Amino acid sequence: MSFKPLAELMRPESFSDYVGQSHLIGEDAVLRRSIDSGIIPSMIFWGPPGVGKTTLAFLISKELLRPFYTLSAINSGVKDIREVIEKAKDSGSGTILFIDEIHRFSKSQQDSLLGAVEKGIVTLIGATTENPSFEVISPLLSRCQVYILKSLVEEDLNIIISKAIEKINEEYHIKVEVAETDALMRISGGDARKLINALEVIVTTNKDKTGPVVIDNKSAVKIIQQNLSVYDKKGEMHYDVISAFIKSMRGSDPNAAVYYLARMIEAGEDPLFIARRMLILASEDIGNANPNALLLASTCFDAVHKTGYPECRIILSQCAVYLACSAKSNASYMAIEEASELVRRTGDLPVPLALRNAPTSLMKNIGYGMDYKYAHSYEGNFTNMEFMPDKLKGKKLYDPGNNQRENEIRQRLKNLWQSKYNY
């Protein structure tokens, strides 16, 4: 017996069936207000895979009774865009053009959308997993509202599991009992598509067994590992491979890093996507343990942009090997994470008067800039003064990593600040 795909059976038909993104389409949320008014801008949905970008675009068109055309940037070109625009002209105003993975469109392909978007011939809804500031040309981006979609949380995923089990029972006539959900949560990674695919694979694998299908952590992991190619039929493995690539470099394994790099190259991955990920890793995972890593990764990005495939694979490999072999430190990353959390918790604490700018005589008279000590006027270009707000005196945010370069930094800070920051 053949079954209709579970993902298709579960596709929401209204906003009441849609799970997640309450910050956008919940009661009185910004996007929901726009939809309810009947007037929507062209927009970009930016978020991780499997959080409902395509479904949300479809529901908007259905709610507003708008003509709906969809293109995928993977297999569509300028000709396809122009054909849709001509159809939109015939359909009248209000046509919605949804473009999946719009970050894969070239500049010329994005340029071909500009006129139709500007004149209102189509309302563009683009979906991307990449930062649109980097991937969407400025003229097009300036004509779009960017909405950020978030990964689904455990509560959302539990709702999807419940809905899926109802559909399986109703459509497949298979009784399912979920004993444990931890493995399903890990497998999904906040991706509804992965979760639904996993449930479908587990259930159909066990459909001929007598009694209900019982899903626990052990059986879920075992079945998914045995049926990985089926489970990944929508191509989500793309995100698993880039994750493995990053973790291999972070784990100082150049062999695994080059292997996963080759996987992405052979699959036709955007080389700038790969280079950008290495640029982030160079700062997040290497940082001041080897500042040259960021310089090399930045140069790699520029060189890849100039060369493209096939030559850029050599540049990508050189950079990946260098980053994998480099000393590692996440101290700068942890510092800004802790500092941001501290700011959220303590608010806008007053800046010490000595550090304040004093462009007017009134500000000078009330103490702005008074007692400021200019470091270069002192021996060693250093003088012990307080830079933190009063409530945060002595608070250490940067804790150098245990590597040669940052040990030197730690010793310098200890010499300068003595016991103040406990370096």
C-alpha positions as CSV (number, residue, x, y, z in Angstrom):
1,M,0.0,0.0,0.0
2,S,1.4,3.4,-0.9
3,F,0.9,6.3,1.5
4,K,0.5,10.0,0.7
5,P,3.5,11.9,2.1
6,L,2.9,12.9,5.7
7,A,4.3,16.4,5.1
8,E,1.7,17.0,2.4
9,L,-1.1,15.7,4.6
10,M,0.0,18.0,7.4
11,R,0.3,21.2,5.3
12,P,-1.7,23.9,7.1
13,E,-4.8,25.3,5.3
14,S,-5.2,28.3,7.6
15,F,-3.3,30.3,10.2
16,S,-5.1,28.4,12.9
17,D,-3.2,25.3,11.8
18,Y,0.2,27.0,11.5
19,V,2.7,26.2,14.2
20,G,5.3,28.7,15.4
21,Q,6.3,32.3,14.6
22,S,3.7,33.8,17.0
23,H,5.9,36.9,17.1
24,L,4.9,37.5,13.4
25,I,1.4,36.1,13.0
26,G,0.1,35.8,16.6
27,E,-2.7,38.1,17.8
28,D,-1.7,41.7,17.1
29,A,1.7,40.7,15.8
30,V,3.3,42.9,13.2
31,L,2.9,40.7,10.1
32,R,-0.6,39.6,11.1
33,R,-1.7,43.2,11.4
34,S,-0.5,43.8,7.9
35,I,-2.2,40.7,6.5
36,D,-5.5,41.6,8.3
37,S,-5.3,45.1,6.7
38,G,-5.1,43.5,3.3
39,I,-2.0,45.5,2.4
40,I,1.3,43.6,2.5
41,P,4.7,44.8,1.4
42,S,7.2,42.8,-0.6
43,M,9.1,40.9,2.0
44,I,12.0,38.5,2.8
45,F,11.5,35.6,5.2
46,W,14.9,34.9,6.8
47,G,15.3,31.9,9.0
48,P,16.6,28.4,9.4
49,P,15.2,25.5,7.3
50,G,11.9,23.8,8.2
51,V,10.4,26.7,10.2
52,G,7.5,27.4,7.8
53,K,8.7,30.1,5.4
54,T,7.1,28.5,2.3
55,T,3.9,27.6,4.1
56,L,3.6,31.1,5.5
57,A,3.8,32.6,2.1
58,F,1.2,30.2,0.8
59,L,-1.2,31.0,3.7
60,I,-0.8,34.8,3.1
61,S,-1.8,34.4,-0.6
62,K,-4.8,32.2,0.5
63,E,-5.9,34.6,3.2
64,L,-5.8,37.5,0.8
65,L,-7.2,35.6,-2.2
66,R,-4.1,36.6,-4.3
67,P,-2.7,34.8,-7.4
68,F,0.3,32.8,-6.2
69,Y,3.3,31.8,-8.2
70,T,6.4,30.0,-6.8
71,L,9.9,29.7,-8.2
72,S,13.0,28.0,-6.7
73,A,16.2,29.9,-7.1
74,I,18.0,26.5,-7.6
75,N,16.4,25.7,-11.0
76,S,14.8,29.0,-12.1
77,G,16.4,31.7,-14.3
78,V,15.6,35.2,-15.6
79,K,13.3,33.7,-18.3
80,D,11.2,32.0,-15.6
81,I,10.9,35.3,-13.7
82,R,9.8,37.2,-16.8
83,E,7.2,34.6,-17.6
84,V,5.7,35.0,-14.2
85,I,5.8,38.8,-14.4
86,E,3.9,38.6,-17.7
87,K,1.3,36.4,-16.2
88,A,1.0,38.8,-13.2
89,K,0.3,41.6,-15.6
90,D,-2.6,39.6,-17.1
91,S,-3.8,38.7,-13.6
92,G,-4.0,42.2,-12.4
93,S,-2.5,43.7,-9.3
94,G,-1.9,41.7,-6.1
95,T,0.0,38.7,-7.6
96,I,2.4,37.1,-5.0
97,L,5.6,35.7,-6.4
98,F,7.3,33.4,-3.9
99,I,11.0,32.7,-4.5
100,D,12.5,29.9,-2.4
101,E,16.3,30.2,-1.6
102,I,16.4,33.7,-3.1
103,H,20.0,34.0,-1.8
104,R,21.0,31.6,-4.7
105,F,19.8,34.1,-7.3
106,S,22.6,36.0,-9.1
107,K,22.7,39.8,-9.2
108,S,21.3,39.8,-12.7
109,Q,18.4,37.5,-11.7
110,Q,17.6,39.7,-8.7
111,D,17.9,42.8,-11.0
112,S,15.2,41.3,-13.2
113,L,12.7,41.5,-10.3
114,L,13.3,45.1,-9.5
115,G,10.9,46.8,-12.0
116,A,8.0,44.5,-11.2
117,V,8.4,44.9,-7.5
118,E,8.8,48.7,-7.7
119,K,5.7,49.0,-9.9
120,G,3.6,46.7,-7.8
121,I,3.1,44.2,-10.6
122,V,4.1,41.5,-8.1
123,T,4.4,41.3,-4.4
124,L,7.7,39.5,-3.8
125,I,8.1,37.0,-0.9
126,G,11.6,35.6,-0.8
127,A,12.8,32.9,1.5
128,T,16.4,32.6,2.6
129,T,18.4,30.8,5.3
130,E,21.2,33.4,4.7
131,N,21.6,36.9,6.0
132,P,19.7,39.0,3.3
133,S,22.1,41.9,4.0
134,F,24.8,39.9,2.3
135,E,22.8,37.8,-0.2
136,V,20.1,40.2,-1.6
137,I,21.1,43.2,-3.7
138,S,20.6,46.6,-2.0
139,P,18.0,48.0,-4.4
140,L,15.8,44.9,-4.0
141,L,16.3,44.7,-0.2
142,S,15.4,48.3,0.2
143,R,12.0,47.5,-1.3
144,C,11.3,44.6,1.0
145,Q,10.4,44.2,4.6
146,V,12.6,41.6,6.3
147,Y,10.9,39.3,8.7
148,I,13.0,36.9,10.9
149,L,11.6,33.4,11.5
150,K,12.8,31.5,14.5
151,S,13.6,27.9,15.0
152,L,10.7,25.9,16.5
153,V,10.9,25.4,20.2
154,E,10.0,22.2,22.1
155,E,6.4,23.3,22.6
156,D,5.9,23.8,18.9
157,L,7.5,20.5,18.0
158,N,5.3,18.6,20.5
159,I,2.2,20.2,18.8
160,I,3.5,18.9,15.5
161,I,4.1,15.4,16.9
162,S,0.5,15.4,18.2
163,K,-0.9,16.6,14.8
164,A,1.2,14.1,12.9
165,I,0.0,11.1,15.0
166,E,-3.6,12.2,14.4
167,K,-2.9,12.3,10.7
168,I,-1.1,8.9,10.7
169,N,-4.0,7.3,12.5
170,E,-6.6,8.9,10.3
171,E,-4.9,8.5,6.9
172,Y,-2.5,5.5,7.4
173,H,-4.8,3.7,9.9
174,I,-1.7,3.0,12.0
175,K,-1.9,3.5,15.8
176,V,1.2,5.2,17.2
177,E,2.4,5.6,20.8
178,V,5.1,8.1,21.6
179,A,7.0,6.8,24.7
180,E,9.9,9.3,24.4
181,T,10.5,12.4,22.4
182,D,14.1,13.3,23.3
183,A,15.6,11.7,20.1
184,L,12.9,13.2,17.9
185,M,13.7,16.6,19.2
186,R,17.4,16.1,18.6
187,I,16.9,14.7,15.1
188,S,14.6,17.6,14.2
189,G,16.9,20.4,15.5
190,G,13.9,22.8,15.5
191,D,13.1,21.8,11.9
192,A,9.5,20.8,11.3
193,R,10.3,19.1,8.0
194,K,12.9,16.9,9.6
195,L,10.6,16.0,12.4
196,I,7.7,15.0,10.1
197,N,10.1,13.1,7.8
198,A,11.5,11.2,10.8
199,L,8.0,10.3,12.0
200,E,7.0,9.1,8.6
201,V,10.1,6.9,8.2
202,I,9.7,5.4,11.7
203,V,6.0,4.6,11.2
204,T,6.3,3.2,7.6
205,T,9.3,1.1,8.7
206,N,7.1,-0.5,11.3
207,K,3.7,-0.5,9.5
208,D,3.6,-4.3,9.1
209,K,4.2,-5.1,12.7
210,T,1.3,-6.2,14.9
211,G,0.1,-3.8,17.5
212,P,0.8,-0.1,17.8
213,V,4.0,1.5,16.6
214,V,5.9,2.5,19.8
215,I,8.4,5.4,19.3
216,D,11.2,5.6,21.9
217,N,14.6,7.2,21.8
218,K,16.5,4.1,20.9
219,S,14.2,2.9,18.1
220,A,14.0,6.4,16.6
221,V,17.8,6.8,16.4
222,K,18.3,3.3,15.0
223,I,15.6,3.6,12.3
224,I,16.7,7.1,11.1
225,Q,20.3,6.0,10.8
226,Q,19.3,3.0,8.7
227,N,17.1,5.1,6.5
228,L,19.1,8.4,6.2
229,S,18.8,8.8,2.5
230,V,15.0,8.5,2.7
231,Y,14.8,10.7,5.7
232,D,16.9,13.4,4.0
233,K,14.8,13.3,0.8
234,K,14.2,17.1,0.8
235,G,18.0,17.9,1.0
236,E,18.3,18.9,4.6
237,M,21.6,17.0,4.8
238,H,23.1,20.2,3.2
239,Y,22.9,21.7,6.7
240,D,24.3,18.6,8.4
241,V,27.3,18.7,6.1
242,I,28.1,22.3,6.7
243,S,27.7,21.6,10.5
244,A,30.1,18.7,10.3
245,F,32.6,20.9,8.3
246,I,32.5,23.6,11.0
247,K,32.8,21.1,13.8
248,S,35.7,19.4,12.2
249,M,37.7,22.6,11.9
250,R,36.7,23.5,15.5
251,G,37.9,20.1,16.5
252,S,41.3,20.6,14.8
253,D,40.8,17.7,12.2
254,P,42.0,18.9,8.8
255,N,41.3,15.5,7.2
256,A,37.6,15.6,8.1
257,A,37.4,19.3,7.3
258,V,38.7,18.7,3.7
259,Y,36.4,15.6,3.3
260,Y,33.2,17.6,4.2
261,L,34.5,20.5,2.1
262,A,34.8,18.1,-0.9
263,R,31.2,16.9,-0.2
264,M,29.9,20.5,-0.5
265,I,32.0,21.2,-3.6
266,E,30.8,18.1,-5.4
267,A,27.2,19.0,-4.4
268,G,27.6,22.4,-6.0
269,E,27.4,24.4,-2.8
270,D,27.8,28.2,-3.2
271,P,31.5,28.7,-2.5
272,L,30.8,32.1,-0.8
273,F,28.5,30.3,1.6
274,I,31.5,28.1,2.6
275,A,33.9,31.0,2.8
276,R,31.6,33.0,4.9
277,R,31.2,30.1,7.4
278,M,35.0,29.9,7.7
279,L,35.2,33.7,8.2
280,I,32.8,33.4,11.2
281,L,34.7,30.4,12.6
282,A,38.0,32.2,12.4
283,S,36.8,34.7,15.0
284,E,34.4,32.6,17.0
285,D,36.6,29.5,17.5
286,I,40.2,30.8,16.9
287,G,40.1,34.5,17.8
288,N,43.2,35.9,19.5
289,A,44.9,32.5,19.8
290,N,45.9,33.2,16.2
291,P,44.6,36.6,14.8
292,N,46.1,35.7,11.4
293,A,43.2,33.2,11.0
294,L,40.7,36.0,10.6
295,L,43.0,37.8,8.1
296,L,43.4,34.6,6.0
297,A,39.7,33.8,6.1
298,S,38.9,37.3,5.0
299,T,41.4,37.1,2.2
300,C,39.9,33.6,1.3
301,F,36.4,35.1,1.0
302,D,37.7,37.9,-1.4
303,A,39.7,35.4,-3.5
304,V,36.8,33.0,-3.8
305,H,34.6,35.9,-4.9
306,K,37.1,36.8,-7.6
307,T,37.8,33.3,-8.9
308,G,34.7,31.1,-8.5
309,Y,34.7,27.4,-9.3
310,P,36.6,25.3,-10.1
311,E,39.8,27.2,-9.0
312,C,38.4,28.5,-5.8
313,R,38.2,24.9,-4.4
314,I,42.0,25.1,-3.8
315,I,41.7,28.4,-1.9
316,L,38.9,27.0,0.2
317,S,40.9,23.9,1.0
318,Q,44.0,26.0,2.0
319,C,41.9,28.1,4.3
320,A,40.0,25.1,5.8
321,V,43.3,23.2,6.5
322,Y,44.9,26.3,8.1
323,L,41.9,27.0,10.3
324,A,41.7,23.3,11.4
325,C,45.4,23.2,12.3
326,S,45.3,26.5,14.2
327,A,45.3,27.0,17.9
328,K,41.8,27.5,19.2
329,S,40.1,30.0,21.5
330,N,36.5,31.1,21.9
331,A,37.4,33.7,24.6
332,S,36.4,36.7,22.5
333,Y,33.1,35.0,21.6
334,M,32.4,34.2,25.2
335,A,33.3,37.7,26.2
336,I,30.7,39.4,24.0
337,E,28.1,36.8,24.9
338,E,28.6,37.5,28.6
339,A,28.8,41.2,28.0
340,S,25.5,41.2,26.1
341,E,23.8,39.2,28.8
342,L,25.2,41.6,31.4
343,V,23.8,44.6,29.5
344,R,20.4,43.0,29.2
345,R,20.4,42.3,32.9
346,T,21.8,45.7,34.2
347,G,20.4,48.1,31.5
348,D,22.0,51.4,30.6
349,L,24.3,52.1,33.5
350,P,25.8,55.6,33.7
351,V,29.1,56.0,31.9
352,P,31.8,57.4,34.4
353,L,32.0,61.2,34.1
354,A,35.7,61.0,33.3
355,L,35.0,59.1,30.1
356,R,32.1,61.2,28.8
357,N,32.4,63.5,25.8
358,A,32.4,67.2,26.6
359,P,31.7,69.1,23.5
360,T,30.1,72.1,25.3
361,S,31.3,74.3,28.2
362,L,28.2,73.4,30.2
363,M,29.2,69.7,30.0
364,K,32.7,70.6,31.1
365,N,31.4,72.6,34.0
366,I,29.3,69.7,35.4
367,G,32.3,67.3,35.2
368,Y,32.1,65.6,31.8
369,G,35.7,64.5,30.9
370,M,37.1,65.7,34.2
371,D,39.9,63.6,35.6
372,Y,40.3,61.6,32.4
373,K,43.9,60.3,32.1
374,Y,45.3,60.1,28.6
375,A,47.1,56.8,28.5
376,H,49.8,58.0,26.1
377,S,50.9,60.6,28.6
378,Y,52.0,57.9,31.0
379,E,54.9,55.5,31.1
380,G,54.1,52.4,29.1
381,N,51.1,54.1,27.7
382,F,49.0,53.0,30.7
383,T,47.5,54.4,33.8
384,N,45.3,52.7,36.3
385,M,41.9,54.4,36.1
386,E,38.3,53.1,36.2
387,F,36.6,52.5,32.8
388,M,33.6,50.4,33.9
389,P,30.3,51.9,35.3
390,D,30.4,52.1,39.1
391,K,28.2,49.0,39.6
392,L,30.5,46.9,37.4
393,K,33.9,47.8,38.9
394,G,36.2,44.8,38.7
395,K,33.9,42.7,36.4
396,K,36.0,40.5,34.1
397,L,34.4,39.6,30.8
398,Y,37.4,38.6,28.7
399,D,39.2,35.5,30.0
400,P,42.1,34.7,27.7
401,G,42.3,31.1,26.5
402,N,45.1,28.7,27.5
403,N,47.3,29.0,24.4
404,Q,50.7,30.7,23.7
405,R,49.4,33.9,22.3
406,E,46.6,34.5,24.8
407,N,48.8,33.4,27.7
408,E,51.0,36.4,26.7
409,I,47.9,38.6,26.7
410,R,46.9,37.3,30.1
411,Q,50.4,38.0,31.5
412,R,50.3,41.6,30.1
413,L,46.8,42.3,31.6
414,K,48.0,40.9,34.9
415,N,51.0,43.1,34.9
416,L,48.9,46.2,34.1
417,W,45.9,45.6,36.3
418,Q,47.6,43.6,39.1
419,S,44.8,41.9,41.1
420,K,41.9,44.0,39.9
421,Y,40.5,41.6,37.3
422,N,42.1,38.5,38.7
423,Y,44.2,37.7,35.6
